[in-house]
Amino acid sequence: MNVKSISRTVGLILLITGIFQLFPLLIAVIDHEPRNILAYIESLCLILLVGSALLLFSRGGNRMFSAQEGFAATGLSWIFMSAFGALPFFLSGQIPSYVDAFFEMVSGFTTTGASILTDVEALSRCNLFWRSFSHWLGGMGVLVFLLAVVPGARKNGGTGIYLMRAESPGPSVDKLTPHLRQTAMILYGIYILLTALCIVCLLLGGMPVFDSFCIAFGTAGTGGFAIKNSSMGGYSYFLQTVVTVFMFLFGVNFSLYYMLLLRKFKAVFKNEELRLYFGIAASSIVLIAINISRMYNTVYESVHHAAFQVVSIMTTTGYGTVDFEQWPAFSKAILLSLMFIGASAGSTGGGLKVSRVLLLMKSIRRTIRKALHPRRVQPVYMDGRAVSEEVCDNVNAYLAIYCVILVLSFAIISVDGFSIGTNFSAVASCFNNIGPGFELVGATQNFSIYSDLSKIILSLDMLLGRLEIFPLLLLLSPDTWSRRR
């Protein structure tokens, strides 16, 4: 195990986290808030101290690393980033418990949107900004940003792809171009462009500048941290529609946007994952709109709220316009199903991913056909190409581990004594990076009811869900830390 290369990566990530904390510090200065200014300065000092120490330790070491180091560096980077990112909340006293602050920051970086805050509007503007900005940073991935802009981070003989694969959501990740730096820059370029377009549309709809940036960050990262207690409920239907459209766009595989830029329109429209993503969303909207039609005065209202909530849950954003806890059981069952399906691979969304669901469906069909025709070779095809057995095996293994973690987490937090519906939806929400659950952790509720132990478990679930399980699990394996032969 190349510990020095891991130390260098974690140190760089910490310093980048510190640089980004300068933005909320500036807001605190503008708002003349001495306590928040001091909190961010203290946080920056600690980050600079630890980050510099890690970089000094890594001096003289070999910067090459394999998949082993890639997974370890990714897992540790996200843990350190969350731990130090939580400091301003705790040091300012606005979240007195460090466990609560850590939960809030993990929820931010993993783009989950679950919160322990009972009154969001009581937070200062600088902390509201940092909270929402963490969504934007975590959406595309801080390691992808590192590969794109930090000169030394990409001089690893191509092994930086292991960092990107460990951090990027989906069954498999490949470079869009022969050069990793160019791939990372393309991804972030598309991400920034769509975010800017979202901000402009919100501003044109009359949303205040500060609100526009915060809401756009949450939409782009598919995170869902709101700056008002009513989430998106207090804004106009036009602004809610803008957010609906952009949530859907950020739930699409970003490589498809690159293909559109290359004018490969046919390949985009033939993409099976995109078609299934659109089909699931459209059918869910229709079914829920019909089911809730009696609760609203017009068909437009029913479709509007159904569309917003379906897209919000499926893309794992978690914004809300209404309390869907009041909807009929059939509608809530659809939303619960969408929590597990999630968005597309290669997007900023969470969940199992539509591509995994598609591969699982195809694998089940192949298993049935094999039972009928044992001697026939039946590969699984996706987008006209045969999927390797390795990818199919990884998807099956992922689902198995996914179920085990889901059950264990549910069992542990059940010690707190809340209902099965509350506990199951809390785990499903955190593990799939959704935000709101049902019952006591519903759209108008929060996660403050849980004990510190349960909050730590749910924080780990959020990290496991965002990093696709394996980077964190491999940190616990003795083989990961063994010396390479």
DRENDO-1510 file (C-alpha; in Angstrom, 1 decimal, always signed):
<recs>
REC; n; res; u; v; w
REC; 1; MET; +0.0; +0.0; +0.0 .
REC; 2; ASN; +1.4; +3.3; -1.1 .
REC; 3; VAL; +0.5; +5.3; +2.0 .
REC; 4; LYS; +2.3; +8.5; +0.9 .
REC; 5; SER; +0.3; +8.8; -2.3 .
REC; 6; ILE; -2.9; +8.4; -0.3 .
REC; 7; SER; -1.7; +11.0; +2.2 .
REC; 8; ARG; -0.9; +13.4; -0.6 .
REC; 9; THR; -4.4; +13.0; -2.1 .
REC; 10; VAL; -6.2; +13.5; +1.3 .
REC; 11; GLY; -4.0; +16.5; +2.0 .
REC; 12; LEU; -4.8; +18.2; -1.3 .
REC; 13; ILE; -8.5; +17.5; -0.8 .
REC; 14; LEU; -8.4; +19.1; +2.7 .
REC; 15; LEU; -6.7; +22.2; +1.3 .
REC; 16; ILE; -9.3; +22.5; -1.5 .
REC; 17; THR; -12.0; +22.2; +1.1 .
REC; 18; GLY; -10.3; +25.1; +3.0 .
REC; 19; ILE; -10.2; +27.2; -0.1 .
REC; 20; PHE; -13.9; +26.7; -0.7 .
REC; 21; GLN; -14.6; +27.8; +2.9 .
REC; 22; LEU; -13.4; +31.3; +1.9 .
REC; 23; PHE; -16.7; +31.9; +0.1 .
REC; 24; PRO; -18.9; +31.5; +3.2 .
REC; 25; LEU; -16.2; +33.4; +5.2 .
REC; 26; LEU; -16.6; +36.3; +2.8 .
REC; 27; ILE; -20.4; +36.3; +3.3 .
REC; 28; ALA; -19.9; +36.3; +7.1 .
REC; 29; VAL; -17.6; +39.4; +6.7 .
REC; 30; ILE; -20.2; +41.1; +4.5 .
REC; 31; ASP; -22.9; +40.4; +7.0 .
REC; 32; HIS; -20.7; +41.6; +10.0 .
REC; 33; GLU; -20.9; +38.4; +12.0 .
REC; 34; PRO; -17.9; +38.2; +14.3 .
REC; 35; ARG; -18.7; +34.8; +15.7 .
REC; 36; ASN; -19.1; +33.1; +12.3 .
REC; 37; ILE; -16.0; +34.9; +11.0 .
REC; 38; LEU; -14.0; +33.5; +13.9 .
REC; 39; ALA; -15.5; +30.0; +13.3 .
REC; 40; TYR; -14.4; +29.9; +9.7 .
REC; 41; ILE; -11.0; +31.3; +10.4 .
REC; 42; GLU; -10.4; +28.6; +13.1 .
REC; 43; SER; -11.7; +26.0; +10.7 .
REC; 44; LEU; -9.3; +27.2; +8.0 .
REC; 45; CYS; -6.4; +27.1; +10.4 .
REC; 46; LEU; -7.1; +23.5; +11.4 .
REC; 47; ILE; -7.5; +22.5; +7.8 .
REC; 48; LEU; -4.3; +24.2; +6.8 .
REC; 49; LEU; -2.4; +22.6; +9.7 .
REC; 50; VAL; -3.6; +19.0; +9.0 .
REC; 51; GLY; -3.5; +19.3; +5.2 .
REC; 52; SER; +0.0; +20.7; +5.3 .
REC; 53; ALA; +1.1; +17.9; +7.6 .
REC; 54; LEU; -0.2; +15.3; +5.3 .
REC; 55; LEU; +1.5; +16.9; +2.3 .
REC; 56; LEU; +4.8; +17.1; +4.2 .
REC; 57; PHE; +4.5; +13.4; +5.2 .
REC; 58; SER; +4.0; +12.5; +1.5 .
REC; 59; ARG; +7.1; +14.2; +0.3 .
REC; 60; GLY; +9.6; +12.0; -1.5 .
REC; 61; GLY; +7.0; +9.2; -1.9 .
REC; 62; ASN; +6.0; +7.4; -5.1 .
REC; 63; ARG; +2.9; +9.2; -6.6 .
REC; 64; MET; +1.8; +6.2; -8.6 .
REC; 65; PHE; -1.1; +4.3; -7.3 .
REC; 66; SER; -3.4; +1.4; -8.2 .
REC; 67; ALA; -7.1; +0.7; -7.8 .
REC; 68; GLN; -6.2; -0.3; -4.2 .
REC; 69; GLU; -4.9; +3.1; -3.4 .
REC; 70; GLY; -7.6; +4.8; -5.5 .
REC; 71; PHE; -10.4; +3.3; -3.4 .
REC; 72; ALA; -8.5; +4.0; -0.1 .
REC; 73; ALA; -7.7; +7.6; -1.0 .
REC; 74; THR; -11.3; +8.2; -2.1 .
REC; 75; GLY; -12.8; +6.8; +1.1 .
REC; 76; LEU; -10.5; +8.7; +3.4 .
REC; 77; SER; -10.8; +11.9; +1.4 .
REC; 78; TRP; -14.6; +12.0; +1.9 .
REC; 79; ILE; -14.3; +11.2; +5.6 .
REC; 80; PHE; -11.7; +13.9; +6.2 .
REC; 81; MET; -13.6; +16.4; +4.0 .
REC; 82; SER; -16.8; +15.8; +6.0 .
REC; 83; ALA; -15.2; +15.9; +9.4 .
REC; 84; PHE; -13.4; +19.2; +8.7 .
REC; 85; GLY; -16.3; +20.7; +6.7 .
REC; 86; ALA; -18.5; +20.3; +9.8 .
REC; 87; LEU; -16.3; +22.5; +11.9 .
REC; 88; PRO; -17.8; +25.9; +11.0 .
REC; 89; PHE; -21.3; +24.7; +12.1 .
REC; 90; PHE; -19.9; +23.4; +15.4 .
REC; 91; LEU; -17.4; +26.3; +16.1 .
REC; 92; SER; -20.0; +28.9; +15.4 .
REC; 93; GLY; -22.4; +27.3; +17.9 .
REC; 94; GLN; -25.2; +27.1; +15.4 .
REC; 95; ILE; -25.1; +23.4; +15.6 .
REC; 96; PRO; -23.9; +22.7; +19.2 .
REC; 97; SER; -23.4; +19.0; +18.8 .
REC; 98; TYR; -20.4; +17.9; +16.7 .
REC; 99; VAL; -22.2; +14.6; +15.8 .
REC; 100; ASP; -25.1; +16.7; +14.4 .
REC; 101; ALA; -22.7; +19.0; +12.6 .
REC; 102; PHE; -20.9; +16.0; +11.1 .
REC; 103; PHE; -24.3; +14.4; +10.0 .
REC; 104; GLU; -25.3; +17.7; +8.4 .
REC; 105; MET; -22.0; +18.0; +6.5 .
REC; 106; VAL; -22.0; +14.4; +5.4 .
REC; 107; SER; -25.5; +15.0; +4.1 .
REC; 108; GLY; -24.3; +18.0; +2.3 .
REC; 109; PHE; -21.2; +16.5; +0.6 .
REC; 110; THR; -23.0; +13.3; -0.3 .
REC; 111; THR; -25.9; +15.3; -1.8 .
REC; 112; THR; -28.4; +13.6; +0.5 .
REC; 113; GLY; -30.2; +16.5; +2.0 .
REC; 114; ALA; -31.3; +14.8; +5.2 .
REC; 115; SER; -31.1; +17.4; +8.1 .
REC; 116; ILE; -31.1; +17.5; +11.9 .
REC; 117; LEU; -32.2; +21.2; +11.8 .
REC; 118; THR; -35.6; +22.0; +13.2 .
REC; 119; ASP; -35.5; +25.5; +11.9 .
REC; 120; VAL; -33.4; +26.0; +8.8 .
REC; 121; GLU; -34.1; +29.7; +8.6 .
REC; 122; ALA; -32.4; +30.3; +12.0 .
REC; 123; LEU; -29.0; +29.6; +10.3 .
REC; 124; SER; -26.8; +32.5; +9.3 .
REC; 125; ARG; -26.5; +33.2; +5.6 .
REC; 126; CYS; -22.8; +32.1; +5.5 .
REC; 127; ASN; -23.7; +28.7; +7.0 .
REC; 128; LEU; -26.7; +28.4; +4.7 .
REC; 129; PHE; -24.4; +29.0; +1.7 .
REC; 130; TRP; -21.8; +26.6; +2.9 .
REC; 131; ARG; -24.5; +24.0; +3.5 .
REC; 132; SER; -25.8; +24.4; -0.1 .
REC; 133; PHE; -22.4; +24.8; -1.7 .
REC; 134; SER; -21.3; +21.4; -0.2 .
REC; 135; HIS; -24.0; +19.9; -2.4 .
REC; 136; TRP; -22.5; +21.4; -5.5 .
REC; 137; LEU; -19.0; +20.3; -4.5 .
REC; 138; GLY; -20.1; +16.7; -3.7 .
REC; 139; GLY; -22.3; +16.4; -6.8 .
REC; 140; MET; -19.7; +16.0; -9.4 .
REC; 141; GLY; -17.0; +15.0; -6.9 .
REC; 142; VAL; -14.2; +16.9; -5.3 .
REC; 143; LEU; -11.6; +14.3; -6.6 .
REC; 144; VAL; -12.8; +14.9; -10.1 .
REC; 145; PHE; -12.2; +18.6; -9.5 .
REC; 146; LEU; -8.8; +17.8; -8.1 .
REC; 147; LEU; -7.9; +15.8; -11.3 .
REC; 148; ALA; -9.1; +18.7; -13.5 .
REC; 149; VAL; -7.4; +21.7; -11.9 .
REC; 150; VAL; -4.5; +20.6; -9.6 .
REC; 151; PRO; -1.3; +20.2; -11.8 .
REC; 152; GLY; +0.4; +17.4; -9.7 .
REC; 153; ALA; -2.8; +15.4; -9.2 .
REC; 154; ARG; -3.0; +14.3; -12.8 .
REC; 155; LYS; +0.7; +13.4; -13.3 .
REC; 156; ASN; +0.2; +9.8; -12.3 .
REC; 157; GLY; +0.8; +8.0; -15.6 .
REC; 158; GLY; -3.0; +7.6; -16.1 .
REC; 159; THR; -3.6; +6.0; -12.7 .
REC; 160; GLY; -5.8; +8.9; -11.7 .
REC; 161; ILE; -8.6; +7.1; -13.5 .
REC; 162; TYR; -8.8; +4.9; -10.3 .
REC; 163; LEU; -9.8; +8.0; -8.3 .
REC; 164; MET; -12.5; +8.9; -10.8 .
REC; 165; ARG; -13.9; +5.4; -10.9 .
REC; 166; ALA; -13.9; +5.2; -7.1 .
REC; 167; GLU; -15.8; +8.5; -6.8 .
REC; 168; SER; -18.1; +8.5; -9.8 .
REC; 169; PRO; -21.5; +6.8; -9.5 .
REC; 170; GLY; -22.5; +3.9; -11.7 .
REC; 171; PRO; -21.5; +0.3; -12.7 .
REC; 172; SER; -18.4; +1.4; -14.7 .
REC; 173; VAL; -16.6; +4.7; -15.5 .
REC; 174; ASP; -14.5; +5.3; -18.6 .
REC; 175; LYS; -12.6; +8.3; -19.9 .
REC; 176; LEU; -14.5; +10.4; -22.4 .
REC; 177; THR; -11.2; +11.4; -24.1 .
REC; 178; PRO; -7.7; +9.8; -24.1 .
REC; 179; HIS; -6.6; +12.3; -21.5 .
REC; 180; LEU; -7.9; +12.0; -17.9 .
REC; 181; ARG; -7.5; +15.8; -17.3 .
REC; 182; GLN; -9.5; +16.6; -20.4 .
REC; 183; THR; -12.3; +14.2; -19.3 .
REC; 184; ALA; -12.5; +15.8; -15.8 .
REC; 185; MET; -12.5; +19.3; -17.3 .
REC; 186; ILE; -15.3; +18.3; -19.8 .
REC; 187; LEU; -17.4; +16.9; -16.9 .
REC; 188; TYR; -16.9; +20.0; -14.8 .
REC; 189; GLY; -17.4; +22.3; -17.8 .
REC; 190; ILE; -20.9; +20.7; -18.5 .
REC; 191; TYR; -21.6; +20.8; -14.7 .
REC; 192; ILE; -20.8; +24.5; -14.4 .
REC; 193; LEU; -22.6; +25.5; -17.6 .
REC; 194; LEU; -25.9; +23.7; -16.5 .
REC; 195; THR; -25.6; +25.3; -13.0 .
REC; 196; ALA; -25.1; +28.7; -14.4 .
REC; 197; LEU; -28.1; +28.2; -16.7 .
REC; 198; CYS; -30.2; +27.1; -13.7 .
REC; 199; ILE; -29.2; +30.2; -11.8 .
REC; 200; VAL; -30.1; +32.5; -14.7 .
REC; 201; CYS; -33.5; +30.9; -15.1 .
REC; 202; LEU; -34.2; +31.2; -11.4 .
REC; 203; LEU; -33.2; +34.9; -11.5 .
REC; 204; LEU; -35.5; +35.5; -14.5 .
REC; 205; GLY; -38.3; +34.0; -12.5 .
REC; 206; GLY; -37.8; +36.6; -9.7 .
REC; 207; MET; -35.9; +34.6; -7.2 .
REC; 208; PRO; -33.5; +36.6; -5.0 .
REC; 209; VAL; -29.8; +36.3; -5.9 .
REC; 210; PHE; -28.8; +34.5; -2.7 .
REC; 211; ASP; -31.7; +32.1; -3.0 .
REC; 212; SER; -30.9; +31.4; -6.6 .
REC; 213; PHE; -27.4; +30.3; -6.0 .
REC; 214; CYS; -28.3; +28.2; -3.0 .
REC; 215; ILE; -31.2; +26.5; -4.7 .
REC; 216; ALA; -29.2; +26.0; -7.9 .
REC; 217; PHE; -26.4; +24.4; -5.9 .
REC; 218; GLY; -28.9; +22.0; -4.4 .
REC; 219; THR; -30.5; +21.3; -7.7 .
REC; 220; ALA; -27.2; +20.7; -9.6 .
REC; 221; GLY; -25.8; +18.4; -6.9 .
REC; 222; THR; -29.3; +16.7; -6.6 .
REC; 223; GLY; -28.9; +17.4; -2.9 .
REC; 224; GLY; -32.0; +19.3; -1.8 .
REC; 225; PHE; -30.8; +21.4; +1.2 .
REC; 226; ALA; -33.4; +24.2; +1.3 .
REC; 227; ILE; -32.9; +27.6; +2.8 .
REC; 228; LYS; -36.5; +27.9; +3.9 .
REC; 229; ASN; -38.5; +25.7; +6.2 .
REC; 230; SER; -41.1; +25.2; +3.5 .
REC; 231; SER; -38.4; +23.9; +1.1 .
REC; 232; MET; -39.6; +24.9; -2.4 .
REC; 233; GLY; -43.2; +25.3; -1.3 .
REC; 234; GLY; -42.9; +29.1; -0.8 .
REC; 235; TYR; -41.8; +29.8; -4.3 .
REC; 236; SER; -43.9; +30.4; -7.4 .
REC; 237; TYR; -45.1; +27.6; -9.7 .
REC; 238; PHE; -42.7; +28.9; -12.4 .
REC; 239; LEU; -39.7; +28.6; -10.1 .
REC; 240; GLN; -40.8; +25.1; -9.0 .
REC; 241; THR; -41.1; +24.1; -12.7 .
REC; 242; VAL; -37.6; +25.4; -13.4 .
REC; 243; VAL; -36.2; +23.3; -10.6 .
REC; 244; THR; -38.2; +20.3; -11.8 .
REC; 245; VAL; -36.6; +20.6; -15.3 .
REC; 246; PHE; -33.1; +21.0; -14.0 .
REC; 247; MET; -33.4; +18.2; -11.4 .
REC; 248; PHE; -34.3; +15.9; -14.3 .
REC; 249; LEU; -31.4; +17.2; -16.4 .
REC; 250; PHE; -28.9; +16.7; -13.7 .
REC; 251; GLY; -30.2; +13.1; -13.3 .
REC; 252; VAL; -29.0; +12.3; -16.8 .
REC; 253; ASN; -25.6; +10.6; -17.5 .
REC; 254; PHE; -23.2; +13.5; -18.2 .
REC; 255; SER; -21.5; +11.6; -20.9 .
REC; 256; LEU; -24.7; +11.9; -23.0 .
REC; 257; TYR; -24.3; +15.7; -22.9 .
REC; 258; TYR; -20.8; +15.3; -24.3 .
REC; 259; MET; -22.2; +13.1; -27.1 .
REC; 260; LEU; -24.7; +15.8; -27.9 .
REC; 261; LEU; -21.9; +18.3; -28.2 .
REC; 262; LEU; -20.2; +15.9; -30.6 .
REC; 263; ARG; -23.6; +15.8; -32.5 .
REC; 264; LYS; -24.0; +12.1; -31.9 .
REC; 265; PHE; -27.8; +12.5; -31.6 .
REC; 266; LYS; -28.7; +9.0; -32.7 .
REC; 267; ALA; -26.5; +7.4; -30.1 .
REC; 268; VAL; -28.1; +9.6; -27.4 .
REC; 269; PHE; -31.7; +8.8; -28.3 .
REC; 270; LYS; -30.9; +5.1; -28.6 .
REC; 271; ASN; -29.4; +5.0; -25.1 .
REC; 272; GLU; -31.4; +2.4; -23.2 .
REC; 273; GLU; -30.7; +3.9; -19.7 .
REC; 274; LEU; -32.0; +7.3; -20.8 .
REC; 275; ARG; -35.1; +5.8; -22.3 .
REC; 276; LEU; -35.8; +3.8; -19.2 .
REC; 277; TYR; -35.1; +6.8; -17.0 .
REC; 278; PHE; -37.5; +9.0; -18.9 .
REC; 279; GLY; -40.1; +6.1; -19.1 .
REC; 280; ILE; -40.1; +5.5; -15.3 .
REC; 281; ALA; -40.4; +9.2; -14.5 .
REC; 282; ALA; -43.2; +9.8; -17.0 .
REC; 283; SER; -45.3; +6.8; -16.0 .
REC; 284; SER; -44.8; +7.6; -12.3 .
REC; 285; ILE; -45.9; +11.2; -12.8 .
REC; 286; VAL; -49.1; +10.0; -14.6 .
REC; 287; LEU; -50.0; +7.4; -12.0 .
REC; 288; ILE; -49.4; +9.7; -9.0 .
REC; 289; ALA; -51.2; +12.6; -10.7 .
REC; 290; ILE; -54.3; +10.4; -11.2 .
REC; 291; ASN; -54.0; +9.1; -7.6 .
REC; 292; ILE; -53.8; +12.6; -6.0 .
REC; 293; SER; -56.2; +14.4; -8.4 .
REC; 294; ARG; -59.0; +14.6; -5.7 .
REC; 295; MET; -56.6; +16.4; -3.4 .
REC; 296; TYR; -56.2; +19.4; -5.7 .
REC; 297; ASN; -58.5; +21.8; -7.5 .
REC; 298; THR; -57.2; +21.4; -11.0 .
REC; 299; VAL; -55.5; +18.8; -13.2 .
REC; 300; TYR; -52.5; +21.2; -13.6 .
REC; 301; GLU; -51.9; +21.3; -9.9 .
REC; 302; SER; -52.0; +17.5; -9.6 .
REC; 303; VAL; -49.6; +17.1; -12.5 .
REC; 304; HIS; -47.3; +19.9; -11.3 .
REC; 305; HIS; -46.9; +18.5; -7.8 .
REC; 306; ALA; -46.6; +14.9; -9.0 .
REC; 307; ALA; -43.9; +15.9; -11.5 .
REC; 308; PHE; -41.9; +17.9; -9.0 .
REC; 309; GLN; -42.0; +15.2; -6.3 .
REC; 310; VAL; -41.3; +12.3; -8.7 .
REC; 311; VAL; -38.3; +14.0; -10.3 .
REC; 312; SER; -37.1; +15.2; -6.9 .
REC; 313; ILE; -37.2; +11.7; -5.4 .
REC; 314; MET; -36.0; +9.8; -8.5 .
REC; 315; THR; -33.0; +12.1; -8.9 .
REC; 316; THR; -32.5; +11.9; -5.1 .
REC; 317; THR; -32.6; +15.6; -4.7 .
REC; 318; GLY; -35.2; +15.8; -2.0 .
REC; 319; TYR; -36.8; +19.2; -2.5 .
REC; 320; GLY; -40.5; +19.4; -1.8 .
REC; 321; THR; -43.4; +21.6; -2.8 .
REC; 322; VAL; -46.0; +19.8; -0.6 .
REC; 323; ASP; -46.1; +17.4; +2.3 .
REC; 324; PHE; -46.3; +14.1; +0.3 .
REC; 325; GLU; -46.8; +12.3; +3.6 .
REC; 326; GLN; -50.5; +13.3; +3.2 .
REC; 327; TRP; -50.7; +11.6; -0.2 .
REC; 328; PRO; -52.5; +8.2; -0.6 .
REC; 329; ALA; -50.5; +5.0; +0.1 .
REC; 330; PHE; -50.3; +4.1; -3.6 .
REC; 331; SER; -48.5; +7.4; -4.4 .
REC; 332; LYS; -46.1; +7.0; -1.4 .
REC; 333; ALA; -45.4; +3.4; -2.5 .
REC; 334; ILE; -44.3; +4.7; -6.0 .
REC; 335; LEU; -42.1; +7.3; -4.3 .
REC; 336; LEU; -40.5; +4.7; -2.1 .
REC; 337; SER; -39.7; +2.5; -5.1 .
REC; 338; LEU; -38.2; +5.5; -6.9 .
REC; 339; MET; -35.9; +6.0; -3.9 .
REC; 340; PHE; -34.2; +2.7; -4.7 .
REC; 341; ILE; -34.1; +3.1; -8.4 .
REC; 342; GLY; -32.5; +6.5; -8.4 .
REC; 343; ALA; -31.1; +8.5; -11.3 .
REC; 344; SER; -28.8; +7.6; -14.2 .
REC; 345; ALA; -25.2; +6.3; -13.8 .
REC; 346; GLY; -22.7; +9.1; -14.4 .
REC; 347; SER; -25.1; +11.7; -13.1 .
REC; 348; THR; -25.1; +13.6; -9.8 .
REC; 349; GLY; -28.0; +11.5; -8.5 .
REC; 350; GLY; -27.9; +8.6; -6.1 .
REC; 351; GLY; -29.9; +5.3; -5.6 .
REC; 352; LEU; -29.1; +2.0; -7.3 .
REC; 353; LYS; -29.0; +3.8; -10.7 .
REC; 354; VAL; -31.2; +3.1; -13.7 .
REC; 355; SER; -28.4; +1.3; -15.5 .
REC; 356; ARG; -28.0; -1.2; -12.7 .
REC; 357; VAL; -31.8; -1.8; -12.6 .
REC; 358; LEU; -31.7; -2.3; -16.3 .
REC; 359; LEU; -28.8; -4.8; -16.1 .
REC; 360; LEU; -30.5; -6.7; -13.3 .
REC; 361; MET; -33.7; -7.0; -15.4 .
REC; 362; LYS; -31.7; -8.3; -18.3 .
REC; 363; SER; -29.8; -10.7; -16.1 .
REC; 364; ILE; -33.1; -12.1; -14.7 .
REC; 365; ARG; -34.4; -12.6; -18.2 .
REC; 366; ARG; -31.1; -14.3; -19.2 .
REC; 367; THR; -31.4; -16.6; -16.2 .
REC; 368; ILE; -34.9; -17.6; -17.2 .
REC; 369; ARG; -33.9; -18.3; -20.8 .
REC; 370; LYS; -30.9; -20.4; -19.6 .
REC; 371; ALA; -33.3; -22.5; -17.6 .
REC; 372; LEU; -35.2; -23.2; -20.8 .
REC; 373; HIS; -32.2; -23.5; -23.0 .
REC; 374; PRO; -29.2; -24.5; -20.9 .
REC; 375; ARG; -26.7; -25.0; -23.8 .
REC; 376; ARG; -27.4; -21.7; -25.6 .
REC; 377; VAL; -24.9; -18.9; -25.1 .
REC; 378; GLN; -26.9; -15.8; -24.1 .
REC; 379; PRO; -24.9; -12.6; -23.4 .
REC; 380; VAL; -26.5; -9.5; -21.9 .
REC; 381; TYR; -26.6; -6.6; -24.3 .
REC; 382; MET; -26.9; -2.9; -23.6 .
REC; 383; ASP; -27.0; -0.2; -26.2 .
REC; 384; GLY; -26.3; -2.9; -28.8 .
REC; 385; ARG; -23.1; -4.0; -27.2 .
REC; 386; ALA; -22.4; -7.2; -25.1 .
REC; 387; VAL; -21.9; -6.4; -21.4 .
REC; 388; SER; -18.9; -8.2; -19.9 .
REC; 389; GLU; -19.5; -10.9; -17.3 .
REC; 390; GLU; -17.3; -8.9; -14.9 .
REC; 391; VAL; -19.7; -6.0; -15.0 .
REC; 392; CYS; -22.7; -8.3; -14.5 .
REC; 393; ASP; -21.0; -10.0; -11.6 .
REC; 394; ASN; -20.1; -6.6; -10.0 .
REC; 395; VAL; -23.8; -5.5; -10.3 .
REC; 396; ASN; -25.0; -8.7; -8.6 .
REC; 397; ALA; -22.3; -8.4; -5.9 .
REC; 398; TYR; -23.2; -4.7; -5.4 .
REC; 399; LEU; -26.9; -5.6; -4.9 .
REC; 400; ALA; -26.1; -8.3; -2.4 .
REC; 401; ILE; -23.9; -6.0; -0.3 .
REC; 402; TYR; -26.5; -3.2; -0.7 .
REC; 403; CYS; -29.2; -5.4; +0.8 .
REC; 404; VAL; -26.9; -6.6; +3.7 .
REC; 405; ILE; -26.0; -3.0; +4.7 .
REC; 406; LEU; -29.6; -1.9; +4.4 .
REC; 407; VAL; -30.8; -4.6; +6.8 .
REC; 408; LEU; -28.0; -4.1; +9.3 .
REC; 409; SER; -28.5; -0.4; +9.4 .
REC; 410; PHE; -32.2; -0.8; +9.8 .
REC; 411; ALA; -31.7; -3.2; +12.7 .
REC; 412; ILE; -29.2; -0.9; +14.5 .
REC; 413; ILE; -31.2; +2.3; +14.3 .
REC; 414; SER; -34.4; +0.4; +15.4 .
REC; 415; VAL; -32.9; +0.4; +18.9 .
REC; 416; ASP; -34.1; +4.0; +19.2 .
REC; 417; GLY; -37.7; +2.6; +19.2 .
REC; 418; PHE; -39.4; +4.4; +16.3 .
REC; 419; SER; -41.8; +2.8; +13.9 .
REC; 420; ILE; -40.7; +0.4; +11.2 .
REC; 421; GLY; -41.9; +2.9; +8.5 .
REC; 422; THR; -39.8; +5.7; +10.0 .
REC; 423; ASN; -36.7; +3.6; +10.5 .
REC; 424; PHE; -36.8; +1.8; +7.1 .
REC; 425; SER; -37.5; +5.0; +5.2 .
REC; 426; ALA; -34.7; +6.8; +7.1 .
REC; 427; VAL; -32.1; +4.2; +6.1 .
REC; 428; ALA; -33.5; +4.0; +2.5 .
REC; 429; SER; -33.3; +7.8; +2.3 .
REC; 430; CYS; -29.8; +8.1; +3.6 .
REC; 431; PHE; -28.4; +5.1; +1.8 .
REC; 432; ASN; -29.8; +6.3; -1.5 .
REC; 433; ASN; -28.9; +9.9; -0.8 .
REC; 434; ILE; -32.5; +11.1; -1.0 .
REC; 435; GLY; -33.1; +13.4; +2.0 .
REC; 436; PRO; -36.7; +13.0; +3.2 .
REC; 437; GLY; -38.3; +9.7; +4.2 .
REC; 438; PHE; -41.7; +9.0; +5.6 .
REC; 439; GLU; -43.6; +9.4; +8.9 .
REC; 440; LEU; -41.3; +11.0; +11.5 .
REC; 441; VAL; -38.6; +11.7; +8.9 .
REC; 442; GLY; -41.0; +12.9; +6.2 .
REC; 443; ALA; -40.9; +15.9; +4.0 .
REC; 444; THR; -41.8; +18.4; +6.8 .
REC; 445; GLN; -39.8; +16.5; +9.5 .
REC; 446; ASN; -36.1; +16.0; +10.2 .
REC; 447; PHE; -33.6; +13.5; +11.6 .
REC; 448; SER; -33.0; +15.2; +15.0 .
REC; 449; ILE; -35.1; +12.5; +16.7 .
REC; 450; TYR; -32.3; +9.9; +16.4 .
REC; 451; SER; -29.6; +9.2; +18.9 .
REC; 452; ASP; -25.9; +9.9; +18.2 .
REC; 453; LEU; -25.3; +6.3; +17.4 .
REC; 454; SER; -28.1; +6.2; +14.9 .
REC; 455; LYS; -26.9; +9.5; +13.3 .
REC; 456; ILE; -23.4; +8.0; +12.9 .
REC; 457; ILE; -24.8; +4.9; +11.3 .
REC; 458; LEU; -26.9; +7.0; +9.0 .
REC; 459; SER; -23.9; +9.2; +8.2 .
REC; 460; LEU; -22.0; +6.1; +7.2 .
REC; 461; ASP; -24.9; +5.0; +5.0 .
REC; 462; MET; -24.8; +8.3; +3.2 .
REC; 463; LEU; -21.1; +7.9; +2.5 .
REC; 464; LEU; -21.5; +4.3; +1.5 .
REC; 465; GLY; -24.3; +5.3; -0.9 .
REC; 466; ARG; -22.5; +8.2; -2.5 .
REC; 467; LEU; -19.2; +6.3; -2.9 .
REC; 468; GLU; -21.0; +3.1; -4.2 .
REC; 469; ILE; -20.1; +1.1; -1.1 .
REC; 470; PHE; -16.7; -0.4; -2.1 .
REC; 471; PRO; -14.3; +2.5; -1.3 .
REC; 472; LEU; -15.4; +2.6; +2.4 .
REC; 473; LEU; -15.7; -1.2; +2.8 .
REC; 474; LEU; -12.2; -1.7; +1.4 .
REC; 475; LEU; -10.8; +0.6; +4.1 .
REC; 476; LEU; -11.9; -2.1; +6.6 .
REC; 477; SER; -10.2; -4.9; +4.8 .
REC; 478; PRO; -6.7; -6.0; +6.0 .
REC; 479; ASP; -5.7; -6.7; +2.4 .
REC; 480; THR; -6.1; -3.1; +1.5 .
REC; 481; TRP; -3.3; -2.1; +3.9 .
REC; 482; SER; -1.0; -5.0; +3.2 .
REC; 483; ARG; +2.3; -4.3; +1.5 .
REC; 484; ARG; +2.3; -4.8; -2.2 .
REC; 485; ARG; +4.4; -7.7; -3.4 .
</recs>
